[in-house]
Amino acid sequence: MANRILSGIENTLAALPFAVVAAVAFVNVISRYFFNASLAFTTEITVNLVAWTVMMGAVIGIREGAHLGFSALYDRMRGTTRLVMTVLSTAAVLAFLAVLLVFGIELAAEQAQRGRGTPAIDVPQWLFTIALPVGALLGAHRAIQACHAQLRGLRGAGPAAQEGAGS
């Protein structure tokens, strides 16, 4: 149940900014075409909201097992080698996400302390920057879940099941 709720939150945090970006970009195109005037604030909104879309898309990719991997190499591995590779690749992802989490928090906190707003519409910049640590936390949670499921499947399966575990 909690997993479904979290998935719904992740999907919303990816879809909502994407919908706003699409709508704002569409309005800007119409404005340029019919009124020969570009709305300057639209670039700021789209660029900043793409951070949320990208981070949440990455989280969803981890959740769904949709990220590219070294399947040609991984698929040839068996047994302990495959288990070790699963743990090492998850550790690498978690290390990257830890760095992103720390620096994302520091940057967002600094922006909040300074009261920094975006140049065109003066929205607090940290509202966009916070996508980095939020995405890192959710991504780490999903990476650990995926690793756990993969390890459970590899340990409890015979050689035939291990052949399809990375696919």
N, C-alpha and C positions, 0 to 999 in steps of 0.2 A: 504494500500500500504506500509506504513512504517513498519507495523507489518510483512509483507512478506519479506521485505528487512532485517529486524532484524533477522527473522527466518533463512534466507539464510546465514547471517553472523555467527549465532550460529552454524548452521549445518556445515559450512566450518571450523570454529574453533574447532569443535569436530572431523570431518572426516580427515582433513589434518594431524594433529599430529598422529592420529591413523594409517593412511596410512604410514607415515614415520616410526613409531614404527614397524609396520609389515614388511616393506621393510628392515629396518636395522637389525631386529632380524633374518629375513630370510637370509640376506647376512652373518651374523655372524654364523648361523648354517651351511651354505654351506662352509664357511671358515674353521670352525672346522672339518667338515666331510672330505673335500677334501685335505686341507692343514695342518690339525692338528694344527691350530693356531687360537686362539680366538682374535678377534679385541676388544681391551680393551675399546675403546671409545664408543662402541655400548651400553654398559650397561648405561653409563652416558646419552646418548641421549634418550634411551628408558625410563629410570626412570624419567628424567626431563619432557619429552613430555607427559607422562602419566598424569601429573598434569593438563595439558591443556585438555586432553581427559576427565578426570574425572569431572573437573569443568564444562565443556561445556555439558557433558552428564547429569549432575545434572540439569543444566538450561533447557535442552530439556525435561527432565523428569517433571520438574515443568510446563513447557509450555504445555506439552501433558497430564498432569494429571496422570502421570504414576507412581508416587511415592506411596509406600505402606502407608497405613494409618490404623487407628483403625476403619475399616469399620463396624465390628460387633457392636461396641458401637455407632458409628456415625449414622449408618443406623436405629437404634432404636429411635433416637432423632427426635423430631418434632418441628416445629414452632420456637419460640424464643430460645429454648435450642440449636437447630441446628445452628441458626444464631450466637449465642454467641460462640459456639464451632468453627465455621468457623473463626470468628474474632480472637479468642484466639490462634488457631493453626497457623494462618497466622502471628500473633504477635510473636509467639515463633520462627518461621522460620526467620522472619525479624530480631529478636534480634540476632540469631545465625549468620546470614549473615552480620549484622552490625559489630559484633566482628571480623569476618573473614575479612571484608573490612578494618577495622582500622589496625589490625595487619598485614594484607597482604601489605597494603600501607607502613607501617613503615618498614617492612622487605625488601621490594623491594627498597625503598628509601635508606636504609642503605647499601644494596648491591651495588646500583648504585654509591653512594657517595664514597664508598671504592674501587670501580673499581673491585669488586670481580668477577672473572671468574670461570668457572667450571674447575675442576682439570685436566681432560684429554685433552679437546679441547679448553679450555680458552674462551668459549662463555660467554658473560656477564650473570651472574646467575639471575639477575633481569628479564631477558626476560622470564624465566621459572616461577619465583615467581609471576610475575604480573598476572598470571592466577588466583591467589586467589582473588585479589580485582576485577578483570574484571568479574570473575564468580559470585562473591558476588553481584556486581551491577546488572548484567543481571538477576541473580536469584531473587533479590529483586523486580525488575521490573516485572518479570513473576509471582511472588507470589502475588503481588498486583493486577495484571491483573486477575489472577485466582480467587482471593478472591472477587474482584468486580463482576466478572461474576457469581460466585456462589451465592453471596448475591442478586444480581439482579434476578437470577432465583428463589431463595427461597422466596423473597418478592413478586414477581409477580405471584407466582404459588399457587395453592390450595394444600390441603393435599395430593392428589394423585400424583402430580408432585414432591412434597417434598420427597416422599418415594424413588424416583429414583434419586434424586439430588446428592447423595453421591456415586452412583455406577459408 
